[in-house]
Amino acid sequence: MSTSISRRGFLAMGGAAAFSIGLGAALTGCSPSGSTGSVSGTSLSILPGTAPTNWKTVLDKFNAGLRKEHGFALDAQFINWTNYGQQSLLKFTAGAKFDNALQALWLNLAQLQQQKALADLTSEVAKWPNLSKQLPSDLIDANKWSGHLWGIPQANSAGRVQHFSIRKDLAEKHGFGAIEDYDTLEKYFYDVKQKESGVTPFAVASNQTFELAIGPQGPVGLFDQAGWAAPSRYFNTLFAGSGLYFSFDERKLASGTADPIPFWENTQIVDTLRRIRKYYQDGIINADGLNTDSATITAQFQAGKFGGQWAITDGTASNALVALRKAVPTADLQEVLPFGGPLGSQKPLQTFQADNLVVVSARGGDLDRAMALQDYLSIQKNHDLLGYGIEGTDWSPQGENGIKQLSSYSFPGFALLWRSKLERRSSYMTESESAVFDWAQSYDNFTRATLASFIPDVTPVKQAAAAMNNVITQFANPLFYGVVDVDSQLDQLKAAADGAGLSTLQNEMAKQVQAYLKARS
């Protein structure tokens, strides 16, 4: 089974992200095509996380079919989420031999594209009938930069909203019904803290960083209380490799004005940092989040040690119930979106760009082999085998498009094989998550951000971006987890940012956004 991770986070996911959209007709009997010549050898994929349980058995069976069809085999190198961004970047820059990898704007996608480290896939998808059939033209168009496609978008819904997945059983135990406002959610956290011995109200992990305070490209940070009332007011973006988010007021952007401010000048975000600090001091969030990887936090959540965790609208949050109910048989989950009112009463900002993309290395990869793999994974039986494991051992079909997990097999499908029409819905999906997931399928339920297709070019400010990244790691990350005093840490952050070239980055961001707005008008 695929599991969710941050981006954002997959966020991430929790960050981290992995499966569940309605299943379309199975694409059996489709013949391979698209290759300009024969391919052989081994296609190495760089993937986040750890190898699934029963991985070798699944991979051997998958490769038997892949060799017969295309003449090559698949191998994967799994890198822990904590190190994935840096280590995968080093592999690209060093020209290491591998075909494809997970990349994203929240990782190093823009930087790698600007360094010409990625193969241009603009004209490639159409050559592969199984793949092209599974990728809607709207999805392809939304993920092109200036007419070019640099990765195969991995998406299973129209909109992606990070949110809270809380223990419904604990909420009901303490008298809570549907939670639709921040005050009620916060009261739930404090009730869990006071009344549930050994349970920390909310889990945070080292891969989440800014997500608790800043809504990356909308709508809002998880603990941004003001954002619940206005999830379409601010848009946040950054230069790749800088770590520094600039905030834009959507009202100014709509009027044609670019006015980027560093996140610490957005009072809404600063208020959120103060709230996170309080949660840290009060034990609402775990004290070790800054340095604890997502796999460890996930295991602790599944052991019943937390009252909630990060989730995203990809339909995978309920998968945690498989392990959680082994520790707590009565456990249940409820999804709480970070904006007020009933589902559908708000239209949060979205770019409609995929959080994750499968990219092909232009320096150490084989383009035909990488695309042949993507085409092969676009056939239902192949997708299911790698994504869910061996039928009858790791999973069993449920109805037309459902799946029941029989083992702990967990593959990061979002990093290699997401196809919205092929994804199966988990039999464990709760009524709450099913409603959220259905809502996330419609573009009409979201507000398209003014900067939806804007991708900042870091090339003119590469040196300042690199210097700023060190500043953010040292001074901002502790703020995002509440482990330091907000005022004194902000003073240090501002001073260090000024010395690292804040004005250079801010001026260049304003220049590029203004040019984008002019061209757009």
C-alpha positions as CSV (number, residue, x, y, z in Angstrom):
1,M,0.0,0.0,0.0
2,S,1.2,3.5,-0.6
3,T,1.5,5.8,2.3
4,S,1.3,9.5,2.6
5,I,4.2,11.8,3.4
6,S,4.8,15.5,3.4
7,R,5.3,17.7,1.0
8,R,4.6,19.6,1.5
9,G,4.1,16.9,3.2
10,F,4.2,14.9,1.4
11,L,4.2,17.0,2.6
12,A,4.9,15.5,2.4
13,M,3.7,14.0,4.1
14,G,3.9,13.0,6.0
15,G,3.6,14.5,4.7
16,A,4.2,12.4,4.3
17,A,1.5,10.7,0.2
18,A,0.3,7.6,-1.6
19,F,-3.0,6.3,-2.9
20,S,-6.6,6.5,-3.5
21,I,-8.6,7.7,-6.3
22,G,-11.4,6.1,-8.2
23,L,-10.3,3.2,-10.4
24,G,-11.0,3.4,-14.1
25,A,-11.1,0.5,-16.5
26,A,-8.1,-1.8,-16.3
27,L,-5.7,-1.3,-19.2
28,T,-4.8,-4.8,-20.1
29,G,-3.3,-6.1,-23.3
30,C,-1.8,-2.7,-24.3
31,S,1.3,-3.1,-26.4
32,P,4.5,-1.3,-25.6
33,S,5.6,1.5,-27.9
34,G,7.4,4.8,-27.9
35,S,11.0,3.6,-27.6
36,T,13.3,4.8,-30.3
37,G,15.4,1.7,-29.8
38,S,15.9,-1.4,-27.6
39,V,16.5,-0.9,-23.9
40,S,18.3,-3.2,-21.5
41,G,20.0,-3.3,-18.2
42,T,18.5,-2.0,-15.0
43,S,16.5,1.2,-14.5
44,L,17.4,2.6,-11.1
45,S,14.8,4.8,-9.4
46,I,15.7,7.1,-6.5
47,L,12.9,7.0,-4.0
48,P,12.1,8.5,-0.5
49,G,11.6,6.4,2.6
50,T,12.5,2.8,3.2
51,A,12.0,-0.4,1.2
52,P,8.6,-1.9,1.8
53,T,8.0,-5.2,3.7
54,N,8.2,-8.1,1.2
55,W,9.9,-5.8,-1.3
56,K,12.3,-8.3,-2.8
57,T,9.4,-10.8,-3.5
58,V,7.3,-8.1,-5.1
59,L,10.2,-6.7,-7.1
60,D,11.2,-10.1,-8.5
61,K,7.6,-10.7,-9.7
62,F,7.3,-7.3,-11.1
63,N,10.7,-7.6,-13.0
64,A,9.7,-10.9,-14.5
65,G,7.0,-9.2,-16.4
66,L,9.0,-6.0,-17.1
67,R,11.9,-8.1,-18.6
68,K,9.5,-10.0,-20.8
69,E,7.8,-6.9,-22.0
70,H,10.7,-4.4,-22.3
71,G,14.0,-6.3,-21.7
72,F,15.2,-4.5,-18.6
73,A,14.6,-4.7,-14.8
74,L,13.7,-2.1,-12.1
75,D,15.8,-1.4,-9.1
76,A,15.3,1.2,-6.4
77,Q,17.5,3.1,-4.0
78,F,15.5,4.3,-1.0
79,I,16.7,7.3,0.9
80,N,15.4,8.4,4.3
81,W,13.1,11.4,4.1
82,T,15.4,13.3,6.4
83,N,18.3,13.2,3.9
84,Y,16.4,12.7,0.6
85,G,16.5,16.4,-0.6
86,Q,20.2,16.8,-0.2
87,Q,21.3,13.3,-1.2
88,S,19.1,13.2,-4.3
89,L,20.4,16.6,-5.3
90,L,24.0,15.4,-5.0
91,K,23.3,12.5,-7.2
92,F,22.0,14.7,-10.0
93,T,24.8,17.2,-9.7
94,A,27.4,14.4,-9.7
95,G,26.0,12.8,-12.8
96,A,25.3,9.5,-10.9
97,K,23.9,6.6,-13.0
98,F,20.2,6.4,-12.4
99,D,17.1,6.9,-14.6
100,N,14.5,8.7,-12.5
101,A,13.8,10.2,-9.1
102,L,11.1,12.0,-7.2
103,Q,11.4,15.7,-7.5
104,A,9.2,18.7,-6.6
105,L,9.2,22.5,-6.3
106,W,9.5,21.9,-2.5
107,L,12.6,19.9,-3.2
108,N,15.1,20.9,-5.9
109,L,13.1,20.8,-9.1
110,A,13.6,24.4,-10.2
111,Q,17.3,24.3,-9.4
112,L,17.8,21.1,-11.4
113,Q,15.9,22.4,-14.4
114,Q,17.9,25.6,-14.4
115,Q,21.1,23.5,-14.2
116,K,20.0,21.4,-17.2
117,A,20.1,18.3,-15.1
118,L,16.6,17.1,-16.2
119,A,15.5,15.6,-19.5
120,D,12.8,17.6,-21.3
121,L,9.7,15.3,-21.5
122,T,7.5,17.7,-23.5
123,S,7.4,15.5,-26.6
124,E,7.9,12.2,-24.8
125,V,4.5,11.4,-23.2
126,A,2.6,11.3,-26.5
127,K,5.0,8.5,-27.7
128,W,3.8,6.1,-25.0
129,P,0.1,5.2,-25.4
130,N,-0.5,3.6,-22.0
131,L,1.0,6.6,-20.2
132,S,-0.6,9.3,-22.3
133,K,-4.0,7.7,-21.8
134,Q,-3.6,8.1,-18.0
135,L,-2.5,11.7,-17.9
136,P,-5.3,14.3,-18.5
137,S,-4.2,17.1,-20.8
138,D,-5.2,19.6,-18.1
139,L,-2.8,18.0,-15.7
140,I,0.0,18.1,-18.2
141,D,-0.7,21.8,-19.1
142,A,-0.8,22.8,-15.5
143,N,2.7,21.4,-14.9
144,K,4.5,22.9,-17.9
145,W,6.9,25.7,-17.5
146,S,7.0,28.0,-20.4
147,G,5.6,25.2,-22.6
148,H,8.0,22.6,-21.3
149,L,7.3,19.5,-19.2
150,W,10.2,18.5,-16.9
151,G,8.5,15.6,-15.0
152,I,5.6,13.2,-15.0
153,P,3.1,14.8,-12.6
154,Q,1.9,12.6,-9.8
155,A,-1.5,13.7,-8.7
156,N,-4.7,12.0,-7.6
157,S,-6.9,15.0,-7.0
158,A,-7.6,18.5,-8.3
159,G,-6.6,20.3,-5.1
160,R,-4.1,19.5,-2.4
161,V,-4.8,20.8,1.1
162,Q,-2.6,19.9,4.2
163,H,-4.8,19.3,7.2
164,F,-5.2,17.5,10.5
165,S,-6.0,13.8,10.9
166,I,-7.2,13.4,14.5
167,R,-8.2,10.5,16.6
168,K,-12.0,10.5,16.3
169,D,-12.4,8.0,19.0
170,L,-10.7,10.4,21.5
171,A,-12.7,13.3,20.2
172,E,-16.0,11.5,20.8
173,K,-14.8,10.2,24.1
174,H,-14.4,13.8,25.3
175,G,-17.6,15.1,23.8
176,F,-16.5,16.5,20.5
177,G,-18.6,16.2,17.3
178,A,-17.6,17.5,13.9
179,I,-14.7,20.0,14.3
180,E,-15.2,22.9,12.0
181,D,-13.3,25.8,13.7
182,Y,-9.9,26.4,15.2
183,D,-11.1,27.1,18.8
184,T,-12.8,23.7,18.9
185,L,-9.7,21.9,17.5
186,E,-7.5,23.6,20.0
187,K,-9.8,22.6,22.9
188,Y,-9.6,19.0,21.6
189,F,-5.8,19.2,21.8
190,Y,-5.8,20.5,25.4
191,D,-8.4,18.0,26.5
192,V,-6.2,15.2,25.1
193,K,-3.2,16.6,26.9
194,Q,-5.1,16.8,30.2
195,K,-7.1,13.6,30.1
196,E,-5.1,11.1,28.0
197,S,-2.1,9.9,29.9
198,G,0.8,9.0,27.6
199,V,-0.7,10.7,24.5
200,T,0.7,13.8,22.9
201,P,-2.1,15.8,21.2
202,F,-0.4,16.3,17.8
203,A,2.6,14.8,16.1
204,V,5.2,16.8,14.2
205,A,8.2,15.5,12.3
206,S,11.5,16.9,11.0
207,N,10.4,16.9,7.4
208,Q,7.5,19.4,8.0
209,T,9.6,22.5,8.8
210,F,7.6,25.5,7.5
211,E,4.3,23.7,7.0
212,L,3.1,24.2,10.6
213,A,3.3,28.0,10.1
214,I,3.3,28.8,6.4
215,G,1.0,27.6,3.7
216,P,3.3,26.7,0.8
217,Q,1.5,28.2,-2.3
218,G,-1.7,28.3,-0.2
219,P,-3.9,27.9,1.6
220,V,-2.5,28.3,5.1
221,G,-0.1,26.9,7.7
222,L,-1.6,24.2,9.9
223,F,-1.6,26.3,13.1
224,D,-2.4,29.6,11.3
225,Q,-5.7,30.4,13.1
226,A,-6.4,33.6,11.2
227,G,-6.0,31.7,7.9
228,W,-9.0,29.5,8.8
229,A,-11.2,32.6,8.1
230,A,-9.4,33.7,5.0
231,P,-7.7,30.7,3.3
232,S,-7.4,32.7,0.0
233,R,-5.7,35.9,1.2
234,Y,-1.9,35.1,1.1
235,F,0.2,33.2,-1.4
236,N,3.7,32.1,-0.4
237,T,6.6,31.2,-2.7
238,L,10.4,31.0,-2.7
239,F,13.5,30.8,-4.8
240,A,14.5,27.2,-5.1
241,G,17.3,26.3,-2.7
242,S,16.8,29.4,-0.5
243,G,14.4,28.1,2.0
244,L,13.0,31.7,2.4
245,Y,9.3,32.1,1.7
246,F,8.0,35.4,0.6
247,S,4.3,36.3,1.2
248,F,2.1,38.0,-1.3
249,D,-1.3,39.5,-0.6
250,E,-3.7,38.1,-3.3
251,R,-5.6,41.4,-3.4
252,K,-2.4,43.3,-4.4
253,L,-1.5,40.6,-7.0
254,A,-5.0,40.8,-8.5
255,S,-4.5,44.6,-9.0
256,G,-1.2,44.0,-10.7
257,T,1.2,44.9,-7.8
258,A,4.1,42.7,-6.7
259,D,5.0,43.4,-3.1
260,P,6.9,40.4,-1.7
261,I,7.6,40.4,2.0
262,P,9.7,37.9,3.9
263,F,7.5,35.6,6.0
264,W,8.5,37.3,9.3
265,E,6.9,40.6,8.1
266,N,3.5,38.8,7.7
267,T,1.9,39.3,11.1
268,Q,-0.4,36.4,10.5
269,I,2.6,34.1,10.3
270,V,4.4,35.6,13.3
271,D,1.2,35.1,15.4
272,T,1.3,31.5,14.2
273,L,4.9,31.1,15.4
274,R,3.9,32.4,18.8
275,R,1.1,29.8,18.9
276,I,3.5,27.0,18.0
277,R,5.9,28.1,20.7
278,K,3.0,27.9,23.2
279,Y,2.1,24.5,22.0
280,Y,5.7,23.4,22.4
281,Q,5.8,24.7,26.0
282,D,2.4,23.2,26.9
283,G,3.2,19.8,25.4
284,I,0.6,20.0,22.7
285,I,3.2,19.0,20.1
286,N,6.1,16.6,20.7
287,A,9.3,18.3,21.8
288,D,11.6,16.3,19.5
289,G,9.9,17.1,16.2
290,L,12.7,19.2,14.9
291,N,15.1,16.2,14.9
292,T,12.8,13.2,14.6
293,D,12.2,11.7,11.2
294,S,8.7,11.0,9.8
295,A,9.1,7.2,9.9
296,T,9.6,7.3,13.7
297,I,6.7,9.7,14.3
298,T,4.4,7.6,12.1
299,A,5.3,4.5,14.0
300,Q,4.5,6.3,17.3
301,F,1.2,7.5,15.9
302,Q,0.3,4.0,14.9
303,A,1.2,2.8,18.4
304,G,-1.5,5.2,19.8
305,K,1.0,7.8,21.2
306,F,-0.5,10.8,19.4
307,G,-4.0,12.4,19.2
308,G,-3.5,13.6,15.6
309,Q,-1.0,13.9,12.8
310,W,-0.4,15.8,9.5
311,A,-2.3,14.7,6.4
312,I,-3.1,15.9,2.9
313,T,-6.1,15.4,0.7
314,D,-4.8,12.4,-1.2
315,G,-7.1,9.8,0.4
316,T,-4.4,8.0,2.3
317,A,-4.8,9.2,5.9
318,S,-7.1,6.3,6.8
319,N,-4.4,3.8,5.9
320,A,-2.9,4.5,9.4
321,L,-5.8,2.6,10.9
322,V,-4.4,-0.7,9.8
323,A,-1.6,-0.5,12.3
324,L,-3.3,1.8,14.7
325,R,-6.1,-0.6,15.4
326,K,-3.6,-3.3,16.3
327,A,-2.5,-1.0,19.2
328,V,-5.9,0.6,19.9
329,P,-8.7,-1.7,18.6
330,T,-11.4,1.1,19.0
331,A,-9.4,3.8,17.1
332,D,-10.9,5.9,14.4
333,L,-9.9,9.0,12.5
334,Q,-11.5,12.3,11.5
335,E,-10.1,14.7,8.9
336,V,-10.2,18.4,9.9
337,L,-9.4,20.9,7.1
338,P,-7.7,24.2,8.1
339,F,-10.5,26.6,7.4
340,G,-13.8,27.3,9.1
341,G,-17.3,26.1,8.4
342,P,-18.6,22.9,6.8
343,L,-16.9,21.3,3.8
344,G,-17.3,23.4,0.7
345,S,-18.0,26.7,2.5
346,Q,-14.5,28.0,1.6
347,K,-12.5,28.0,-1.6
348,P,-8.8,27.9,-0.7
349,L,-6.0,28.9,-3.0
350,Q,-4.5,26.3,-5.3
351,T,-1.9,26.3,-8.1
352,F,-3.2,22.9,-9.4
353,Q,0.4,21.9,-9.9
354,A,1.4,18.4,-8.8
355,D,3.2,18.3,-5.5
356,N,5.4,15.5,-6.8
357,L,6.9,14.7,-10.2
358,V,8.9,11.8,-11.6
359,V,11.9,13.3,-13.4
360,V,14.5,11.8,-15.6
361,S,18.2,12.5,-15.2
362,A,19.7,14.1,-18.3
363,R,23.2,13.2,-17.2
364,G,23.1,9.7,-15.9
365,G,19.7,8.3,-17.1
366,D,18.3,6.5,-20.1
367,L,15.3,8.4,-21.3
368,D,13.8,5.6,-23.3
369,R,14.1,3.2,-20.4
370,A,12.6,5.6,-18.0
371,M,9.7,6.3,-20.2
372,A,9.1,2.6,-20.9
373,L,8.9,2.1,-17.1
374,Q,6.3,4.8,-16.8
375,D,4.3,3.3,-19.7
376,Y,4.5,-0.1,-18.1
377,L,3.3,1.2,-14.8
378,S,0.3,2.8,-16.6
379,I,-1.3,-0.7,-17.0
380,Q,-3.5,-1.6,-14.1
381,K,-2.0,-5.0,-13.2
382,N,1.5,-3.6,-13.2
383,H,0.5,-0.5,-11.3
384,D,-1.2,-2.7,-8.7
385,L,1.7,-5.1,-8.3
386,L,4.3,-2.5,-7.5
387,G,2.0,-0.1,-5.8
388,Y,0.1,-2.5,-3.5
389,G,2.1,-5.7,-3.5
390,I,1.1,-9.3,-4.4
391,E,-2.7,-9.8,-4.6
392,G,-3.8,-12.3,-2.0
393,T,-0.8,-11.8,0.1
394,D,-0.5,-8.0,0.5
395,W,-3.9,-6.9,-0.6
396,S,-7.3,-8.1,-2.0
397,P,-9.7,-6.2,-4.2
398,Q,-12.9,-4.8,-2.7
399,G,-15.7,-4.1,-5.1
400,E,-15.1,-2.2,-8.3
401,N,-12.3,0.1,-7.1
402,G,-11.5,-0.7,-3.5
403,I,-8.6,-2.5,-1.8
404,K,-8.1,-4.2,1.5
405,Q,-4.7,-4.2,2.9
406,L,-3.6,-7.7,4.1
407,S,0.0,-6.9,5.0
408,S,2.2,-3.9,6.0
409,Y,3.6,-3.5,2.4
410,S,3.9,0.2,1.8
411,F,5.3,1.6,-1.4
412,P,5.7,5.4,-2.1
413,G,3.4,5.4,-5.2
414,F,3.4,9.2,-5.3
415,A,7.1,9.0,-6.2
416,L,6.8,6.7,-9.2
417,L,3.4,5.5,-10.3
418,W,0.4,7.6,-9.3
419,R,-2.3,7.5,-12.0
420,S,-5.6,8.9,-10.9
421,K,-7.7,6.5,-12.8
422,L,-5.8,3.5,-11.6
423,E,-5.7,4.3,-7.9
424,R,-7.8,2.1,-5.6
425,R,-9.6,3.3,-2.5
426,S,-8.6,1.7,0.7
427,S,-11.3,-0.3,2.4
428,Y,-10.1,1.5,5.6
429,M,-11.0,4.9,4.2
430,T,-13.2,6.6,6.8
431,E,-16.5,8.4,6.0
432,S,-14.8,11.6,6.9
433,E,-11.8,11.1,4.6
434,S,-14.1,9.9,1.8
435,A,-16.0,13.2,1.9
436,V,-12.8,15.2,2.0
437,F,-11.3,13.2,-0.9
438,D,-14.4,13.6,-3.0
439,W,-14.4,17.4,-2.4
440,A,-10.8,17.6,-3.5
441,Q,-11.5,16.2,-6.9
442,S,-13.3,19.3,-8.3
443,Y,-11.4,22.3,-9.5
444,D,-14.5,24.3,-8.8
445,N,-13.9,23.9,-5.1
446,F,-10.8,26.0,-5.2
447,T,-9.6,29.5,-6.0
448,R,-6.8,29.6,-8.6
449,A,-3.9,31.6,-7.3
450,T,-2.8,34.6,-9.3
451,L,0.7,33.2,-9.3
452,A,-0.4,29.7,-10.1
453,S,1.9,29.2,-13.0
454,F,4.8,31.4,-11.7
455,I,8.1,29.6,-11.1
456,P,10.8,31.9,-9.7
457,D,14.1,31.7,-11.6
458,V,16.9,31.4,-9.0
459,T,19.7,31.8,-11.6
460,P,20.3,35.6,-11.0
461,V,20.5,35.1,-7.3
462,K,22.0,31.7,-6.8
463,Q,24.7,32.8,-4.4
464,A,22.3,34.7,-2.2
465,A,19.8,31.8,-2.3
466,A,22.5,29.4,-1.1
467,A,23.6,31.7,1.7
468,M,20.0,32.2,2.8
469,N,19.3,28.5,2.9
470,N,21.9,28.2,5.7
471,V,20.3,31.0,7.5
472,I,16.8,29.5,7.3
473,T,18.2,26.1,8.5
474,Q,19.9,27.6,11.5
475,F,17.5,30.3,12.6
476,A,14.0,29.7,11.1
477,N,13.6,26.0,11.5
478,P,13.7,26.1,15.3
479,L,11.0,28.7,15.1
480,F,8.8,26.5,13.1
481,Y,8.9,23.8,15.8
482,G,8.5,26.2,18.8
483,V,11.8,25.2,20.4
484,V,13.1,28.8,20.9
485,D,11.8,32.2,22.1
486,V,10.1,33.9,19.1
487,D,11.2,37.5,19.6
488,S,14.9,36.8,20.3
489,Q,15.1,34.2,17.5
490,L,13.4,36.5,15.0
491,D,16.0,39.2,15.8
492,Q,18.8,36.8,15.0
493,L,17.0,35.6,11.9
494,K,16.5,39.1,10.5
495,A,20.1,40.1,11.1
496,A,21.4,36.9,9.5
497,A,19.1,37.3,6.6
498,D,20.2,40.8,5.9
499,G,23.8,39.6,5.9
500,A,22.9,36.7,3.5
501,G,21.4,39.0,0.8
502,L,17.7,39.4,1.7
503,S,17.4,42.6,-0.3
504,T,18.9,40.9,-3.3
505,L,16.4,38.1,-3.1
506,Q,13.5,40.4,-2.4
507,N,14.2,42.8,-5.2
508,E,14.6,39.9,-7.7
509,M,11.4,38.3,-6.6
510,A,9.5,41.6,-7.0
511,K,11.1,42.0,-10.4
512,Q,10.1,38.6,-11.7
513,V,6.6,38.7,-10.2
514,Q,6.0,42.1,-11.7
515,A,7.1,40.8,-15.1
516,Y,4.8,37.8,-14.8
517,L,1.8,40.0,-13.8
518,K,2.5,42.3,-16.8
519,A,2.7,39.4,-19.2
520,R,-0.4,37.8,-17.7
521,S,-2.5,40.9,-18.1
